[in-house]
Amino acid sequence: MSKLTAEMLEAMTKQGIFAFATASKDGVPNVVPVGMLFMGEDGKVWLVDNFLNKTLANMQENPKASFYIWNPECKESYQIKGTVTIENSGADYEKAVAFAHAKKETLPAKNLVKMDVEEVYYVTPGPNAGKLVE
């Protein structure tokens, strides 16, 4: 299992929008822009679901998902892959709702998606592109 480094976490805080990818149980891909993706207190990546439709359906059918870390200040870019769980009650969910409402009171914050990071790959062009970060 790969871990996100301090450098990766710093890059995440500077990235406004993430491309978040899922696939249906039949393998039909879907990618959407998401803004509320961050490292949770439990060591998992958290995503607040405000407007996910196909993405939510895909995650319910197939819990594998991916996103990338990239912004102009990054020395390296990374693809993050993992397995997600979906919560819509409990203490962590309430924290996610508070986070969303601090950004904009009217956001629905329907679910908290938690990703266990399983693999991290380099995606910066060059000799390491596509290689697993170990």
Short mmCIF file of the C-alpha atoms (twelve columns), coordinates in Angstrom:
data_MODEL
# 
_entry.id   MODEL 
# 
loop_
_atom_site.group_PDB 
_atom_site.id 
_atom_site.type_symbol 
_atom_site.label_atom_id 
_atom_site.label_alt_id 
_atom_site.label_comp_id 
_atom_site.label_asym_id 
_atom_site.label_seq_id 
_atom_site.Cartn_x 
_atom_site.Cartn_y 
_atom_site.Cartn_z 
_atom_site.pdbx_PDB_model_num 
ATOM 1   C CA . MET A 1   0.000   0.000  0.000   1 
ATOM 2   C CA . SER A 2   1.346   3.408  -0.961  1 
ATOM 3   C CA . LYS A 3   1.189   6.405  1.331   1 
ATOM 4   C CA . LEU A 4   0.847   10.057 0.480   1 
ATOM 5   C CA . THR A 5   3.999   11.953 1.403   1 
ATOM 6   C CA . ALA A 6   4.165   15.400 2.980   1 
ATOM 7   C CA . GLU A 7   5.065   16.798 -0.466  1 
ATOM 8   C CA . MET A 8   1.975   15.190 -2.010  1 
ATOM 9   C CA . LEU A 9   -0.282  16.465 0.769   1 
ATOM 10  C CA . GLU A 10  1.107   19.981 0.373   1 
ATOM 11  C CA . ALA A 11  0.425   19.838 -3.375  1 
ATOM 12  C CA . MET A 12  -3.148  18.692 -2.638  1 
ATOM 13  C CA . THR A 13  -3.785  21.796 -0.537  1 
ATOM 14  C CA . LYS A 14  -2.724  24.012 -3.451  1 
ATOM 15  C CA . GLN A 15  -4.918  22.284 -6.010  1 
ATOM 16  C CA . GLY A 16  -8.374  23.765 -6.435  1 
ATOM 17  C CA . ILE A 17  -10.043 21.200 -8.689  1 
ATOM 18  C CA . PHE A 18  -9.280  17.494 -8.981  1 
ATOM 19  C CA . ALA A 19  -10.212 15.122 -11.791 1 
ATOM 20  C CA . PHE A 20  -11.911 12.211 -9.995  1 
ATOM 21  C CA . ALA A 21  -12.366 9.003  -11.978 1 
ATOM 22  C CA . THR A 22  -14.631 6.014  -11.446 1 
ATOM 23  C CA . ALA A 23  -15.991 3.192  -13.582 1 
ATOM 24  C CA . SER A 24  -19.255 1.284  -13.598 1 
ATOM 25  C CA . LYS A 25  -19.285 -2.440 -12.807 1 
ATOM 26  C CA . ASP A 26  -19.159 -2.957 -16.584 1 
ATOM 27  C CA . GLY A 27  -16.036 -0.789 -16.887 1 
ATOM 28  C CA . VAL A 28  -17.641 2.329  -18.389 1 
ATOM 29  C CA . PRO A 29  -15.353 5.197  -17.271 1 
ATOM 30  C CA . ASN A 30  -16.501 8.480  -15.756 1 
ATOM 31  C CA . VAL A 31  -14.397 11.460 -14.707 1 
ATOM 32  C CA . VAL A 32  -15.660 14.620 -13.007 1 
ATOM 33  C CA . PRO A 33  -14.147 17.781 -11.548 1 
ATOM 34  C CA . VAL A 34  -14.358 17.912 -7.745  1 
ATOM 35  C CA . GLY A 35  -13.284 20.663 -5.399  1 
ATOM 36  C CA . MET A 36  -13.821 19.261 -1.919  1 
ATOM 37  C CA . LEU A 37  -11.149 16.584 -1.782  1 
ATOM 38  C CA . PHE A 38  -8.707  16.597 1.136   1 
ATOM 39  C CA . MET A 39  -6.871  14.420 3.631   1 
ATOM 40  C CA . GLY A 40  -9.131  13.365 6.490   1 
ATOM 41  C CA . GLU A 41  -8.098  13.031 10.104  1 
ATOM 42  C CA . ASP A 42  -8.259  9.233  9.778   1 
ATOM 43  C CA . GLY A 43  -5.494  9.067  7.149   1 
ATOM 44  C CA . LYS A 44  -7.931  8.515  4.290   1 
ATOM 45  C CA . VAL A 45  -8.634  10.894 1.430   1 
ATOM 46  C CA . TRP A 46  -12.039 12.523 1.929   1 
ATOM 47  C CA . LEU A 47  -14.334 13.776 -0.803  1 
ATOM 48  C CA . VAL A 48  -17.554 15.659 -0.039  1 
ATOM 49  C CA . ASP A 49  -20.330 14.592 -2.405  1 
ATOM 50  C CA . ASN A 50  -22.374 17.625 -3.311  1 
ATOM 51  C CA . PHE A 51  -23.463 16.863 -6.865  1 
ATOM 52  C CA . LEU A 52  -22.184 13.397 -7.734  1 
ATOM 53  C CA . ASN A 53  -24.664 11.352 -9.759  1 
ATOM 54  C CA . LYS A 54  -22.983 8.910  -12.166 1 
ATOM 55  C CA . THR A 55  -19.901 8.989  -9.962  1 
ATOM 56  C CA . LEU A 56  -21.914 7.983  -6.885  1 
ATOM 57  C CA . ALA A 57  -23.688 5.216  -8.819  1 
ATOM 58  C CA . ASN A 58  -20.321 3.957  -10.081 1 
ATOM 59  C CA . MET A 59  -18.814 3.908  -6.591  1 
ATOM 60  C CA . GLN A 60  -21.809 1.954  -5.291  1 
ATOM 61  C CA . GLU A 61  -21.289 -0.643 -8.061  1 
ATOM 62  C CA . ASN A 62  -17.492 -0.584 -8.141  1 
ATOM 63  C CA . PRO A 63  -15.607 0.939  -5.190  1 
ATOM 64  C CA . LYS A 64  -12.372 1.589  -7.108  1 
ATOM 65  C CA . ALA A 65  -11.554 5.244  -7.882  1 
ATOM 66  C CA . SER A 66  -8.654  7.467  -8.886  1 
ATOM 67  C CA . PHE A 67  -7.599  11.114 -8.969  1 
ATOM 68  C CA . TYR A 68  -4.445  13.007 -9.751  1 
ATOM 69  C CA . ILE A 69  -2.407  15.623 -7.927  1 
ATOM 70  C CA . TRP A 70  -1.104  18.344 -10.191 1 
ATOM 71  C CA . ASN A 71  -0.765  22.093 -10.047 1 
ATOM 72  C CA . PRO A 72  1.761   24.507 -11.568 1 
ATOM 73  C CA . GLU A 73  3.816   24.562 -8.356  1 
ATOM 74  C CA . CYS A 74  4.277   20.762 -8.196  1 
ATOM 75  C CA . LYS A 75  7.690   19.299 -8.909  1 
ATOM 76  C CA . GLU A 76  6.014   15.942 -9.548  1 
ATOM 77  C CA . SER A 77  2.488   14.918 -10.480 1 
ATOM 78  C CA . TYR A 78  0.829   11.811 -9.098  1 
ATOM 79  C CA . GLN A 79  -2.058  9.478  -9.821  1 
ATOM 80  C CA . ILE A 80  -3.746  8.145  -6.695  1 
ATOM 81  C CA . LYS A 81  -5.749  4.900  -6.789  1 
ATOM 82  C CA . GLY A 82  -7.780  3.291  -4.064  1 
ATOM 83  C CA . THR A 83  -10.983 1.820  -2.728  1 
ATOM 84  C CA . VAL A 84  -13.806 4.031  -1.496  1 
ATOM 85  C CA . THR A 85  -16.530 3.757  1.109   1 
ATOM 86  C CA . ILE A 86  -19.542 6.060  1.320   1 
ATOM 87  C CA . GLU A 87  -20.913 7.490  4.570   1 
ATOM 88  C CA . ASN A 88  -23.982 9.629  5.170   1 
ATOM 89  C CA . SER A 89  -24.120 9.596  8.945   1 
ATOM 90  C CA . GLY A 90  -21.759 9.631  11.905  1 
ATOM 91  C CA . ALA A 91  -19.114 11.955 13.314  1 
ATOM 92  C CA . ASP A 92  -16.871 12.030 10.239  1 
ATOM 93  C CA . TYR A 93  -19.828 12.719 7.968   1 
ATOM 94  C CA . GLU A 94  -20.848 15.627 10.230  1 
ATOM 95  C CA . LYS A 95  -17.286 17.009 9.986   1 
ATOM 96  C CA . ALA A 96  -17.514 16.810 6.188   1 
ATOM 97  C CA . VAL A 97  -20.870 18.636 6.224   1 
ATOM 98  C CA . ALA A 98  -19.365 21.375 8.416   1 
ATOM 99  C CA . PHE A 99  -16.395 21.660 6.040   1 
ATOM 100 C CA . ALA A 100 -18.712 22.025 3.036   1 
ATOM 101 C CA . HIS A 101 -20.984 24.519 4.766   1 
ATOM 102 C CA . ALA A 102 -17.988 26.621 5.822   1 
ATOM 103 C CA . LYS A 103 -17.232 26.984 2.096   1 
ATOM 104 C CA . LYS A 104 -20.835 27.620 1.073   1 
ATOM 105 C CA . GLU A 105 -23.840 27.238 3.373   1 
ATOM 106 C CA . THR A 106 -26.182 25.980 0.645   1 
ATOM 107 C CA . LEU A 107 -24.077 23.003 -0.474  1 
ATOM 108 C CA . PRO A 108 -25.989 19.765 0.091   1 
ATOM 109 C CA . ALA A 109 -23.054 17.643 1.374   1 
ATOM 110 C CA . LYS A 110 -25.028 14.475 0.668   1 
ATOM 111 C CA . ASN A 111 -22.264 11.979 1.381   1 
ATOM 112 C CA . LEU A 112 -18.711 11.628 2.594   1 
ATOM 113 C CA . VAL A 113 -16.583 9.471  0.327   1 
ATOM 114 C CA . LYS A 114 -13.478 8.031  1.992   1 
ATOM 115 C CA . MET A 115 -10.669 6.575  -0.088  1 
ATOM 116 C CA . ASP A 116 -8.105  4.126  1.214   1 
ATOM 117 C CA . VAL A 117 -5.016  4.939  -0.842  1 
ATOM 118 C CA . GLU A 118 -3.634  1.720  -2.328  1 
ATOM 119 C CA . GLU A 119 -1.322  2.853  -5.120  1 
ATOM 120 C CA . VAL A 120 0.439   6.064  -6.105  1 
ATOM 121 C CA . TYR A 121 2.037   6.495  -9.549  1 
ATOM 122 C CA . TYR A 122 4.232   9.189  -11.049 1 
ATOM 123 C CA . VAL A 123 2.543   10.968 -13.961 1 
ATOM 124 C CA . THR A 124 5.037   13.760 -14.602 1 
ATOM 125 C CA . PRO A 125 6.464   13.343 -18.122 1 
ATOM 126 C CA . GLY A 126 9.871   11.724 -18.047 1 
ATOM 127 C CA . PRO A 127 11.578  8.487  -17.104 1 
ATOM 128 C CA . ASN A 128 9.395   7.848  -14.017 1 
ATOM 129 C CA . ALA A 129 6.039   8.382  -15.767 1 
ATOM 130 C CA . GLY A 130 3.725   5.483  -15.000 1 
ATOM 131 C CA . LYS A 131 5.999   3.992  -12.352 1 
ATOM 132 C CA . LEU A 132 4.697   3.065  -8.915  1 
ATOM 133 C CA . VAL A 133 5.853   5.383  -6.125  1 
ATOM 134 C CA . GLU A 134 7.354   3.155  -3.438  1 
# 
